[in-house]
Amino acid sequence: MILILVLGGFGYLDTYLRTFTENIIVLPLVFFGIIVLIQTIVGLPFSYYSTFVIEEKYGFNKMDRKMFFLDSIKGLILSAVI
């Protein structure tokens, strides 16, 4: 997120989204939705590593890969609904 801030990504995203809508309710919802989606995509490999390398090393992992990805998708859907 700091890299996006320093490189001006938030301004580019805002300018791009304003070409589609100027609605004061829709614009921030879509803006933050895209930011959360980017953050989730960037954080997914770290979460995967944490679950399947570190937790398996100490015997805490009870999850398979299919369940991991399904839980990630369910979390995104639940976040979008809320």
PDB file of N, CA, C and O in Angstrom:
ATOM      1  N   MET A   1       0.823  -1.185   0.000  1.00  0.00           N
ATOM      2  CA  MET A   1       0.000   0.000   0.000  1.00  0.00           C
ATOM      3  C   MET A   1       0.875   1.260   0.000  1.00  0.00           C
ATOM      4  O   MET A   1       0.532   2.257  -0.636  1.00  0.00           O
ATOM      5  N   ILE A   2       1.994   1.212   0.707  1.00  0.00           N
ATOM      6  CA  ILE A   2       2.888   2.374   0.723  1.00  0.00           C
ATOM      7  C   ILE A   2       3.440   2.630  -0.676  1.00  0.00           C
ATOM      8  O   ILE A   2       3.562   3.778  -1.105  1.00  0.00           O
ATOM      9  N   LEU A   3       3.771   1.553  -1.382  1.00  0.00           N
ATOM     10  CA  LEU A   3       4.293   1.696  -2.741  1.00  0.00           C
ATOM     11  C   LEU A   3       3.247   2.328  -3.660  1.00  0.00           C
ATOM     12  O   LEU A   3       3.573   3.192  -4.474  1.00  0.00           O
ATOM     13  N   ILE A   4       2.010   1.902  -3.531  1.00  0.00           N
ATOM     14  CA  ILE A   4       0.932   2.489  -4.340  1.00  0.00           C
ATOM     15  C   ILE A   4       0.758   3.967  -3.992  1.00  0.00           C
ATOM     16  O   ILE A   4       0.548   4.797  -4.876  1.00  0.00           O
ATOM     17  N   LEU A   5       0.844   4.288  -2.711  1.00  0.00           N
ATOM     18  CA  LEU A   5       0.711   5.676  -2.273  1.00  0.00           C
ATOM     19  C   LEU A   5       1.836   6.539  -2.821  1.00  0.00           C
ATOM     20  O   LEU A   5       1.589   7.630  -3.333  1.00  0.00           O
ATOM     21  N   VAL A   6       3.076   6.056  -2.717  1.00  0.00           N
ATOM     22  CA  VAL A   6       4.233   6.826  -3.162  1.00  0.00           C
ATOM     23  C   VAL A   6       4.224   7.018  -4.678  1.00  0.00           C
ATOM     24  O   VAL A   6       4.579   8.088  -5.172  1.00  0.00           O
ATOM     25  N   LEU A   7       3.825   5.996  -5.403  1.00  0.00           N
ATOM     26  CA  LEU A   7       3.819   6.080  -6.866  1.00  0.00           C
ATOM     27  C   LEU A   7       2.579   6.782  -7.420  1.00  0.00           C
ATOM     28  O   LEU A   7       2.460   6.956  -8.633  1.00  0.00           O
ATOM     29  N   GLY A   8       1.669   7.181  -6.558  1.00  0.00           N
ATOM     30  CA  GLY A   8       0.492   7.916  -6.997  1.00  0.00           C
ATOM     31  C   GLY A   8      -0.617   7.044  -7.543  1.00  0.00           C
ATOM     32  O   GLY A   8      -1.448   7.513  -8.320  1.00  0.00           O
ATOM     33  N   GLY A   9      -0.643   5.779  -7.150  1.00  0.00           N
ATOM     34  CA  GLY A   9      -1.648   4.852  -7.641  1.00  0.00           C
ATOM     35  C   GLY A   9      -3.055   5.198  -7.216  1.00  0.00           C
ATOM     36  O   GLY A   9      -4.011   4.950  -7.952  1.00  0.00           O
ATOM     37  N   PHE A  10      -3.190   5.774  -6.023  1.00  0.00           N
ATOM     38  CA  PHE A  10      -4.523   6.145  -5.551  1.00  0.00           C
ATOM     39  C   PHE A  10      -5.109   7.262  -6.415  1.00  0.00           C
ATOM     40  O   PHE A  10      -6.303   7.252  -6.716  1.00  0.00           O
ATOM     41  N   GLY A  11      -4.293   8.204  -6.805  1.00  0.00           N
ATOM     42  CA  GLY A  11      -4.744   9.288  -7.667  1.00  0.00           C
ATOM     43  C   GLY A  11      -5.133   8.785  -9.049  1.00  0.00           C
ATOM     44  O   GLY A  11      -6.142   9.211  -9.612  1.00  0.00           O
ATOM     45  N   TYR A  12      -4.327   7.874  -9.594  1.00  0.00           N
ATOM     46  CA  TYR A  12      -4.655   7.297 -10.898  1.00  0.00           C
ATOM     47  C   TYR A  12      -5.968   6.520 -10.829  1.00  0.00           C
ATOM     48  O   TYR A  12      -6.809   6.627 -11.721  1.00  0.00           O
ATOM     49  N   LEU A  13      -6.133   5.740  -9.764  1.00  0.00           N
ATOM     50  CA  LEU A  13      -7.364   4.966  -9.606  1.00  0.00           C
ATOM     51  C   LEU A  13      -8.565   5.888  -9.475  1.00  0.00           C
ATOM     52  O   LEU A  13      -9.605   5.642 -10.086  1.00  0.00           O
ATOM     53  N   ASP A  14      -8.433   6.939  -8.690  1.00  0.00           N
ATOM     54  CA  ASP A  14      -9.527   7.887  -8.520  1.00  0.00           C
ATOM     55  C   ASP A  14      -9.886   8.562  -9.841  1.00  0.00           C
ATOM     56  O   ASP A  14     -11.062   8.680 -10.187  1.00  0.00           O
ATOM     57  N   THR A  15      -8.878   8.998 -10.567  1.00  0.00           N
ATOM     58  CA  THR A  15      -9.119   9.643 -11.863  1.00  0.00           C
ATOM     59  C   THR A  15      -9.789   8.676 -12.835  1.00  0.00           C
ATOM     60  O   THR A  15     -10.718   9.053 -13.549  1.00  0.00           O
ATOM     61  N   TYR A  16      -9.322   7.449 -12.861  1.00  0.00           N
ATOM     62  CA  TYR A  16      -9.898   6.448 -13.746  1.00  0.00           C
ATOM     63  C   TYR A  16     -11.359   6.166 -13.383  1.00  0.00           C
ATOM     64  O   TYR A  16     -12.212   6.088 -14.267  1.00  0.00           O
ATOM     65  N   LEU A  17     -11.644   6.015 -12.103  1.00  0.00           N
ATOM     66  CA  LEU A  17     -13.016   5.710 -11.691  1.00  0.00           C
ATOM     67  C   LEU A  17     -13.964   6.876 -11.937  1.00  0.00           C
ATOM     68  O   LEU A  17     -15.149   6.670 -12.200  1.00  0.00           O
ATOM     69  N   ARG A  18     -13.454   8.088 -11.856  1.00  0.00           N
ATOM     70  CA  ARG A  18     -14.303   9.262 -12.099  1.00  0.00           C
ATOM     71  C   ARG A  18     -14.736   9.374 -13.561  1.00  0.00           C
ATOM     72  O   ARG A  18     -15.667  10.117 -13.873  1.00  0.00           O
ATOM     73  N   THR A  19     -14.077   8.652 -14.452  1.00  0.00           N
ATOM     74  CA  THR A  19     -14.539   8.630 -15.839  1.00  0.00           C
ATOM     75  C   THR A  19     -15.821   7.822 -15.979  1.00  0.00           C
ATOM     76  O   THR A  19     -16.564   7.990 -16.946  1.00  0.00           O
ATOM     77  N   PHE A  20     -16.080   6.943 -15.011  1.00  0.00           N
ATOM     78  CA  PHE A  20     -17.279   6.117 -15.053  1.00  0.00           C
ATOM     79  C   PHE A  20     -18.420   6.695 -14.240  1.00  0.00           C
ATOM     80  O   PHE A  20     -19.577   6.613 -14.653  1.00  0.00           O
ATOM     81  N   THR A  21     -18.112   7.285 -13.081  1.00  0.00           N
ATOM     82  CA  THR A  21     -19.170   7.795 -12.214  1.00  0.00           C
ATOM     83  C   THR A  21     -18.659   8.960 -11.379  1.00  0.00           C
ATOM     84  O   THR A  21     -17.478   9.032 -11.039  1.00  0.00           O
ATOM     85  N   GLU A  22     -19.562   9.859 -11.061  1.00  0.00           N
ATOM     86  CA  GLU A  22     -19.284  10.963 -10.149  1.00  0.00           C
ATOM     87  C   GLU A  22     -20.158  10.842  -8.900  1.00  0.00           C
ATOM     88  O   GLU A  22     -20.145  11.728  -8.045  1.00  0.00           O
ATOM     89  N   ASN A  23     -20.911   9.758  -8.794  1.00  0.00           N
ATOM     90  CA  ASN A  23     -21.797   9.533  -7.667  1.00  0.00           C
ATOM     91  C   ASN A  23     -20.984   9.461  -6.381  1.00  0.00           C
ATOM     92  O   ASN A  23     -20.025   8.694  -6.297  1.00  0.00           O
ATOM     93  N   ILE A  24     -21.360  10.257  -5.371  1.00  0.00           N
ATOM     94  CA  ILE A  24     -20.574  10.335  -4.138  1.00  0.00           C
ATOM     95  C   ILE A  24     -20.714   9.095  -3.263  1.00  0.00           C
ATOM     96  O   ILE A  24     -19.979   8.949  -2.287  1.00  0.00           O
ATOM     97  N   ILE A  25     -21.632   8.212  -3.588  1.00  0.00           N
ATOM     98  CA  ILE A  25     -21.775   6.969  -2.825  1.00  0.00           C
ATOM     99  C   ILE A  25     -21.083   5.813  -3.547  1.00  0.00           C
ATOM    100  O   ILE A  25     -20.369   5.024  -2.928  1.00  0.00           O
ATOM    101  N   VAL A  26     -21.296   5.721  -4.842  1.00  0.00           N
ATOM    102  CA  VAL A  26     -20.738   4.617  -5.624  1.00  0.00           C
ATOM    103  C   VAL A  26     -19.220   4.724  -5.752  1.00  0.00           C
ATOM    104  O   VAL A  26     -18.520   3.715  -5.668  1.00  0.00           O
ATOM    105  N   LEU A  27     -18.717   5.921  -5.953  1.00  0.00           N
ATOM    106  CA  LEU A  27     -17.290   6.130  -6.176  1.00  0.00           C
ATOM    107  C   LEU A  27     -16.421   5.602  -5.024  1.00  0.00           C
ATOM    108  O   LEU A  27     -15.491   4.839  -5.282  1.00  0.00           O
ATOM    109  N   PRO A  28     -16.688   5.977  -3.770  1.00  0.00           N
ATOM    110  CA  PRO A  28     -15.840   5.429  -2.699  1.00  0.00           C
ATOM    111  C   PRO A  28     -16.024   3.931  -2.491  1.00  0.00           C
ATOM    112  O   PRO A  28     -15.075   3.242  -2.117  1.00  0.00           O
ATOM    113  N   LEU A  29     -17.223   3.418  -2.726  1.00  0.00           N
ATOM    114  CA  LEU A  29     -17.441   1.978  -2.573  1.00  0.00           C
ATOM    115  C   LEU A  29     -16.606   1.189  -3.568  1.00  0.00           C
ATOM    116  O   LEU A  29     -15.976   0.195  -3.207  1.00  0.00           O
ATOM    117  N   VAL A  30     -16.601   1.628  -4.811  1.00  0.00           N
ATOM    118  CA  VAL A  30     -15.812   0.941  -5.829  1.00  0.00           C
ATOM    119  C   VAL A  30     -14.319   1.162  -5.570  1.00  0.00           C
ATOM    120  O   VAL A  30     -13.522   0.236  -5.722  1.00  0.00           O
ATOM    121  N   PHE A  31     -13.942   2.368  -5.185  1.00  0.00           N
ATOM    122  CA  PHE A  31     -12.542   2.695  -4.907  1.00  0.00           C
ATOM    123  C   PHE A  31     -11.974   1.774  -3.823  1.00  0.00           C
ATOM    124  O   PHE A  31     -10.938   1.139  -4.025  1.00  0.00           O
ATOM    125  N   PHE A  32     -12.647   1.705  -2.686  1.00  0.00           N
ATOM    126  CA  PHE A  32     -12.145   0.873  -1.594  1.00  0.00           C
ATOM    127  C   PHE A  32     -12.308  -0.613  -1.886  1.00  0.00           C
ATOM    128  O   PHE A  32     -11.532  -1.429  -1.388  1.00  0.00           O
ATOM    129  N   GLY A  33     -13.312  -0.976  -2.692  1.00  0.00           N
ATOM    130  CA  GLY A  33     -13.449  -2.363  -3.098  1.00  0.00           C
ATOM    131  C   GLY A  33     -12.264  -2.826  -3.918  1.00  0.00           C
ATOM    132  O   GLY A  33     -11.767  -3.937  -3.733  1.00  0.00           O
ATOM    133  N   ILE A  34     -11.808  -1.975  -4.826  1.00  0.00           N
ATOM    134  CA  ILE A  34     -10.636  -2.309  -5.646  1.00  0.00           C
ATOM    135  C   ILE A  34      -9.383  -2.373  -4.783  1.00  0.00           C
ATOM    136  O   ILE A  34      -8.539  -3.247  -4.981  1.00  0.00           O
ATOM    137  N   ILE A  35      -9.254  -1.461  -3.832  1.00  0.00           N
ATOM    138  CA  ILE A  35      -8.089  -1.475  -2.942  1.00  0.00           C
ATOM    139  C   ILE A  35      -8.054  -2.749  -2.109  1.00  0.00           C
ATOM    140  O   ILE A  35      -6.997  -3.358  -1.946  1.00  0.00           O
ATOM    141  N   VAL A  36      -9.201  -3.153  -1.583  1.00  0.00           N
ATOM    142  CA  VAL A  36      -9.262  -4.390  -0.796  1.00  0.00           C
ATOM    143  C   VAL A  36      -8.945  -5.598  -1.674  1.00  0.00           C
ATOM    144  O   VAL A  36      -8.261  -6.521  -1.232  1.00  0.00           O
ATOM    145  N   LEU A  37      -9.431  -5.600  -2.900  1.00  0.00           N
ATOM    146  CA  LEU A  37      -9.147  -6.699  -3.818  1.00  0.00           C
ATOM    147  C   LEU A  37      -7.647  -6.784  -4.115  1.00  0.00           C
ATOM    148  O   LEU A  37      -7.076  -7.874  -4.106  1.00  0.00           O
ATOM    149  N   ILE A  38      -7.017  -5.656  -4.373  1.00  0.00           N
ATOM    150  CA  ILE A  38      -5.567  -5.638  -4.617  1.00  0.00           C
ATOM    151  C   ILE A  38      -4.807  -6.122  -3.390  1.00  0.00           C
ATOM    152  O   ILE A  38      -3.875  -6.918  -3.502  1.00  0.00           O
ATOM    153  N   GLN A  39      -5.207  -5.643  -2.228  1.00  0.00           N
ATOM    154  CA  GLN A  39      -4.548  -6.047  -0.986  1.00  0.00           C
ATOM    155  C   GLN A  39      -4.706  -7.548  -0.745  1.00  0.00           C
ATOM    156  O   GLN A  39      -3.773  -8.199  -0.275  1.00  0.00           O
ATOM    157  N   THR A  40      -5.854  -8.090  -1.055  1.00  0.00           N
ATOM    158  CA  THR A  40      -6.083  -9.519  -0.879  1.00  0.00           C
ATOM    159  C   THR A  40      -5.231 -10.333  -1.844  1.00  0.00           C
ATOM    160  O   THR A  40      -4.655 -11.351  -1.461  1.00  0.00           O
ATOM    161  N   ILE A  41      -5.150  -9.889  -3.083  1.00  0.00           N
ATOM    162  CA  ILE A  41      -4.355 -10.608  -4.078  1.00  0.00           C
ATOM    163  C   ILE A  41      -2.880 -10.575  -3.708  1.00  0.00           C
ATOM    164  O   ILE A  41      -2.186 -11.582  -3.848  1.00  0.00           O
ATOM    165  N   VAL A  42      -2.396  -9.442  -3.243  1.00  0.00           N
ATOM    166  CA  VAL A  42      -0.987  -9.331  -2.847  1.00  0.00           C
ATOM    167  C   VAL A  42      -0.709 -10.155  -1.592  1.00  0.00           C
ATOM    168  O   VAL A  42       0.361 -10.752  -1.472  1.00  0.00           O
ATOM    169  N   GLY A  43      -1.650 -10.195  -0.664  1.00  0.00           N
ATOM    170  CA  GLY A  43      -1.450 -10.913   0.590  1.00  0.00           C
ATOM    171  C   GLY A  43      -1.686 -12.407   0.508  1.00  0.00           C
ATOM    172  O   GLY A  43      -1.310 -13.138   1.424  1.00  0.00           O
ATOM    173  N   LEU A  44      -2.302 -12.883  -0.573  1.00  0.00           N
ATOM    174  CA  LEU A  44      -2.620 -14.301  -0.702  1.00  0.00           C
ATOM    175  C   LEU A  44      -1.389 -15.206  -0.664  1.00  0.00           C
ATOM    176  O   LEU A  44      -1.427 -16.220   0.034  1.00  0.00           O
ATOM    177  N   PRO A  45      -0.303 -14.901  -1.373  1.00  0.00           N
ATOM    178  CA  PRO A  45       0.876 -15.781  -1.275  1.00  0.00           C
ATOM    179  C   PRO A  45       1.468 -15.843   0.132  1.00  0.00           C
ATOM    180  O   PRO A  45       1.960 -16.892   0.549  1.00  0.00           O
ATOM    181  N   PHE A  46       1.427 -14.735   0.864  1.00  0.00           N
ATOM    182  CA  PHE A  46       1.955 -14.740   2.226  1.00  0.00           C
ATOM    183  C   PHE A  46       1.080 -15.580   3.153  1.00  0.00           C
ATOM    184  O   PHE A  46       1.586 -16.296   4.018  1.00  0.00           O
ATOM    185  N   SER A  47      -0.224 -15.489   2.966  1.00  0.00           N
ATOM    186  CA  SER A  47      -1.144 -16.304   3.747  1.00  0.00           C
ATOM    187  C   SER A  47      -0.978 -17.783   3.411  1.00  0.00           C
ATOM    188  O   SER A  47      -1.013 -18.637   4.297  1.00  0.00           O
ATOM    189  N   TYR A  48      -0.797 -18.072   2.139  1.00  0.00           N
ATOM    190  CA  TYR A  48      -0.577 -19.440   1.697  1.00  0.00           C
ATOM    191  C   TYR A  48       0.702 -20.000   2.324  1.00  0.00           C
ATOM    192  O   TYR A  48       0.712 -21.125   2.824  1.00  0.00           O
ATOM    193  N   TYR A  49       1.767 -19.219   2.295  1.00  0.00           N
ATOM    194  CA  TYR A  49       3.038 -19.644   2.894  1.00  0.00           C
ATOM    195  C   TYR A  49       2.872 -19.872   4.388  1.00  0.00           C
ATOM    196  O   TYR A  49       3.366 -20.861   4.930  1.00  0.00           O
ATOM    197  N   SER A  50       2.186 -18.971   5.042  1.00  0.00           N
ATOM    198  CA  SER A  50       1.978 -19.101   6.477  1.00  0.00           C
ATOM    199  C   SER A  50       1.213 -20.371   6.810  1.00  0.00           C
ATOM    200  O   SER A  50       1.544 -21.068   7.769  1.00  0.00           O
ATOM    201  N   THR A  51       0.199 -20.670   6.025  1.00  0.00           N
ATOM    202  CA  THR A  51      -0.635 -21.830   6.308  1.00  0.00           C
ATOM    203  C   THR A  51       0.055 -23.137   5.959  1.00  0.00           C
ATOM    204  O   THR A  51       0.042 -24.069   6.762  1.00  0.00           O
ATOM    205  N   PHE A  52       0.652 -23.227   4.792  1.00  0.00           N
ATOM    206  CA  PHE A  52       1.146 -24.511   4.310  1.00  0.00           C
ATOM    207  C   PHE A  52       2.628 -24.750   4.533  1.00  0.00           C
ATOM    208  O   PHE A  52       3.100 -25.859   4.285  1.00  0.00           O
ATOM    209  N   VAL A  53       3.368 -23.778   4.982  1.00  0.00           N
ATOM    210  CA  VAL A  53       4.783 -24.010   5.281  1.00  0.00           C
ATOM    211  C   VAL A  53       5.010 -23.907   6.782  1.00  0.00           C
ATOM    212  O   VAL A  53       5.486 -24.857   7.405  1.00  0.00           O
ATOM    213  N   ILE A  54       4.678 -22.779   7.358  1.00  0.00           N
ATOM    214  CA  ILE A  54       4.971 -22.563   8.773  1.00  0.00           C
ATOM    215  C   ILE A  54       4.078 -23.415   9.670  1.00  0.00           C
ATOM    216  O   ILE A  54       4.571 -24.088  10.575  1.00  0.00           O
ATOM    217  N   GLU A  55       2.761 -23.391   9.424  1.00  0.00           N
ATOM    218  CA  GLU A  55       1.860 -24.156  10.273  1.00  0.00           C
ATOM    219  C   GLU A  55       2.064 -25.661  10.113  1.00  0.00           C
ATOM    220  O   GLU A  55       1.953 -26.403  11.089  1.00  0.00           O
ATOM    221  N   GLU A  56       2.361 -26.123   8.899  1.00  0.00           N
ATOM    222  CA  GLU A  56       2.621 -27.552   8.709  1.00  0.00           C
ATOM    223  C   GLU A  56       3.921 -27.972   9.385  1.00  0.00           C
ATOM    224  O   GLU A  56       4.044 -29.107   9.845  1.00  0.00           O
ATOM    225  N   LYS A  57       4.870 -27.079   9.447  1.00  0.00           N
ATOM    226  CA  LYS A  57       6.152 -27.391  10.080  1.00  0.00           C
ATOM    227  C   LYS A  57       5.959 -27.741  11.550  1.00  0.00           C
ATOM    228  O   LYS A  57       6.635 -28.625  12.077  1.00  0.00           O
ATOM    229  N   TYR A  58       5.035 -27.044  12.212  1.00  0.00           N
ATOM    230  CA  TYR A  58       4.799 -27.279  13.642  1.00  0.00           C
ATOM    231  C   TYR A  58       3.543 -28.104  13.905  1.00  0.00           C
ATOM    232  O   TYR A  58       3.165 -28.287  15.062  1.00  0.00           O
ATOM    233  N   GLY A  59       2.890 -28.602  12.864  1.00  0.00           N
ATOM    234  CA  GLY A  59       1.770 -29.505  13.017  1.00  0.00           C
ATOM    235  C   GLY A  59       0.437 -28.841  13.331  1.00  0.00           C
ATOM    236  O   GLY A  59      -0.471 -29.502  13.834  1.00  0.00           O
ATOM    237  N   PHE A  60       0.298 -27.560  13.048  1.00  0.00           N
ATOM    238  CA  PHE A  60      -0.955 -26.862  13.338  1.00  0.00           C
ATOM    239  C   PHE A  60      -1.931 -26.864  12.167  1.00  0.00           C
ATOM    240  O   PHE A  60      -3.106 -26.548  12.351  1.00  0.00           O
ATOM    241  N   ASN A  61      -1.478 -27.206  10.983  1.00  0.00           N
ATOM    242  CA  ASN A  61      -2.318 -27.092   9.792  1.00  0.00           C
ATOM    243  C   ASN A  61      -3.239 -28.295   9.661  1.00  0.00           C
ATOM    244  O   ASN A  61      -2.781 -29.437   9.613  1.00  0.00           O
ATOM    245  N   LYS A  62      -4.527 -28.036   9.604  1.00  0.00           N
ATOM    246  CA  LYS A  62      -5.527 -29.082   9.370  1.00  0.00           C
ATOM    247  C   LYS A  62      -6.305 -28.789   8.086  1.00  0.00           C
ATOM    248  O   LYS A  62      -7.381 -29.350   7.876  1.00  0.00           O
ATOM    249  N   MET A  63      -5.778 -27.926   7.236  1.00  0.00           N
ATOM    250  CA  MET A  63      -6.486 -27.451   6.053  1.00  0.00           C
ATOM    251  C   MET A  63      -5.798 -27.975   4.792  1.00  0.00           C
ATOM    252  O   MET A  63      -4.571 -28.046   4.723  1.00  0.00           O
ATOM    253  N   ASP A  64      -6.612 -28.341   3.795  1.00  0.00           N
ATOM    254  CA  ASP A  64      -6.027 -28.691   2.496  1.00  0.00           C
ATOM    255  C   ASP A  64      -6.109 -27.476   1.566  1.00  0.00           C
ATOM    256  O   ASP A  64      -6.723 -26.464   1.905  1.00  0.00           O
ATOM    257  N   ARG A  65      -5.496 -27.589   0.417  1.00  0.00           N
ATOM    258  CA  ARG A  65      -5.413 -26.445  -0.491  1.00  0.00           C
ATOM    259  C   ARG A  65      -6.776 -26.014  -1.018  1.00  0.00           C
ATOM    260  O   ARG A  65      -7.033 -24.819  -1.169  1.00  0.00           O
ATOM    261  N   LYS A  66      -7.647 -26.974  -1.299  1.00  0.00           N
ATOM    262  CA  LYS A  66      -8.980 -26.646  -1.786  1.00  0.00           C
ATOM    263  C   LYS A  66      -9.739 -25.828  -0.742  1.00  0.00           C
ATOM    264  O   LYS A  66     -10.379 -24.830  -1.074  1.00  0.00           O
ATOM    265  N   MET A  67      -9.665 -26.253   0.514  1.00  0.00           N
ATOM    266  CA  MET A  67     -10.354 -25.543   1.584  1.00  0.00           C
ATOM    267  C   MET A  67      -9.771 -24.140   1.776  1.00  0.00           C
ATOM    268  O   MET A  67     -10.508 -23.199   2.069  1.00  0.00           O
ATOM    269  N   PHE A  68      -8.464 -23.998   1.615  1.00  0.00           N
ATOM    270  CA  PHE A  68      -7.817 -22.697   1.749  1.00  0.00           C
ATOM    271  C   PHE A  68      -8.361 -21.706   0.731  1.00  0.00           C
ATOM    272  O   PHE A  68      -8.720 -20.582   1.080  1.00  0.00           O
ATOM    273  N   PHE A  69      -8.422 -22.128  -0.537  1.00  0.00           N
ATOM    274  CA  PHE A  69      -8.895 -21.223  -1.582  1.00  0.00           C
ATOM    275  C   PHE A  69     -10.396 -20.955  -1.465  1.00  0.00           C
ATOM    276  O   PHE A  69     -10.849 -19.839  -1.721  1.00  0.00           O
ATOM    277  N   LEU A  70     -11.165 -21.972  -1.081  1.00  0.00           N
ATOM    278  CA  LEU A  70     -12.597 -21.752  -0.877  1.00  0.00           C
ATOM    279  C   LEU A  70     -12.852 -20.778   0.272  1.00  0.00           C
ATOM    280  O   LEU A  70     -13.732 -19.922   0.175  1.00  0.00           O
ATOM    281  N   ASP A  71     -12.095 -20.902   1.347  1.00  0.00           N
ATOM    282  CA  ASP A  71     -12.232 -19.961   2.465  1.00  0.00           C
ATOM    283  C   ASP A  71     -11.844 -18.546   2.056  1.00  0.00           C
ATOM    284  O   ASP A  71     -12.463 -17.579   2.499  1.00  0.00           O
ATOM    285  N   SER A  72     -10.830 -18.423   1.219  1.00  0.00           N
ATOM    286  CA  SER A  72     -10.427 -17.096   0.738  1.00  0.00           C
ATOM    287  C   SER A  72     -11.535 -16.466  -0.108  1.00  0.00           C
ATOM    288  O   SER A  72     -11.834 -15.281   0.042  1.00  0.00           O
ATOM    289  N   ILE A  73     -12.133 -17.245  -0.983  1.00  0.00           N
ATOM    290  CA  ILE A  73     -13.219 -16.742  -1.822  1.00  0.00           C
ATOM    291  C   ILE A  73     -14.434 -16.385  -0.977  1.00  0.00           C
ATOM    292  O   ILE A  73     -15.061 -15.347  -1.190  1.00  0.00           O
ATOM    293  N   LYS A  74     -14.766 -17.244  -0.020  1.00  0.00           N
ATOM    294  CA  LYS A  74     -15.901 -16.962   0.871  1.00  0.00           C
ATOM    295  C   LYS A  74     -15.662 -15.685   1.672  1.00  0.00           C
ATOM    296  O   LYS A  74     -16.591 -14.908   1.889  1.00  0.00           O
ATOM    297  N   GLY A  75     -14.430 -15.464   2.110  1.00  0.00           N
ATOM    298  CA  GLY A  75     -14.099 -14.249   2.850  1.00  0.00           C
ATOM    299  C   GLY A  75     -14.274 -13.000   1.997  1.00  0.00           C
ATOM    300  O   GLY A  75     -14.780 -11.984   2.474  1.00  0.00           O
ATOM    301  N   LEU A  76     -13.855 -13.074   0.730  1.00  0.00           N
ATOM    302  CA  LEU A  76     -14.036 -11.930  -0.179  1.00  0.00           C
ATOM    303  C   LEU A  76     -15.513 -11.643  -0.409  1.00  0.00           C
ATOM    304  O   LEU A  76     -15.933 -10.486  -0.399  1.00  0.00           O
ATOM    305  N   ILE A  77     -16.302 -12.696  -0.614  1.00  0.00           N
ATOM    306  CA  ILE A  77     -17.735 -12.509  -0.838  1.00  0.00           C
ATOM    307  C   ILE A  77     -18.404 -11.920   0.394  1.00  0.00           C
ATOM    308  O   ILE A  77     -19.228 -11.012   0.288  1.00  0.00           O
ATOM    309  N   LEU A  78     -18.045 -12.439   1.560  1.00  0.00           N
ATOM    310  CA  LEU A  78     -18.625 -11.924   2.800  1.00  0.00           C
ATOM    311  C   LEU A  78     -18.226 -10.463   3.031  1.00  0.00           C
ATOM    312  O   LEU A  78     -19.047  -9.663   3.479  1.00  0.00           O
ATOM    313  N   SER A  79     -17.000 -10.118   2.735  1.00  0.00           N
ATOM    314  CA  SER A  79     -16.561  -8.724   2.871  1.00  0.00           C
ATOM    315  C   SER A  79     -17.324  -7.814   1.919  1.00  0.00           C
ATOM    316  O   SER A  79     -17.681  -6.694   2.283  1.00  0.00           O
ATOM    317  N   ALA A  80     -17.577  -8.286   0.704  1.00  0.00           N
ATOM    318  CA  ALA A  80     -18.308  -7.483  -0.270  1.00  0.00           C
ATOM    319  C   ALA A  80     -19.759  -7.266   0.186  1.00  0.00           C
ATOM    320  O   ALA A  80     -20.320  -6.187  -0.008  1.00  0.00           O
ATOM    321  N   VAL A  81     -20.352  -8.286   0.785  1.00  0.00           N
ATOM    322  CA  VAL A  81     -21.740  -8.168   1.246  1.00  0.00           C
ATOM    323  C   VAL A  81     -21.839  -7.204   2.413  1.00  0.00           C
ATOM    324  O   VAL A  81     -22.749  -6.378   2.482  1.00  0.00           O
ATOM    325  N   ILE A  82     -20.896  -7.323   3.322  1.00  0.00           N
ATOM    326  CA  ILE A  82     -20.931  -6.448   4.522  1.00  0.00           C
ATOM    327  C   ILE A  82     -20.581  -5.039   4.130  1.00  0.00           C
ATOM    328  O   ILE A  82     -20.553  -4.150   4.982  1.00  0.00           O
TER     329      ILE A  82
END
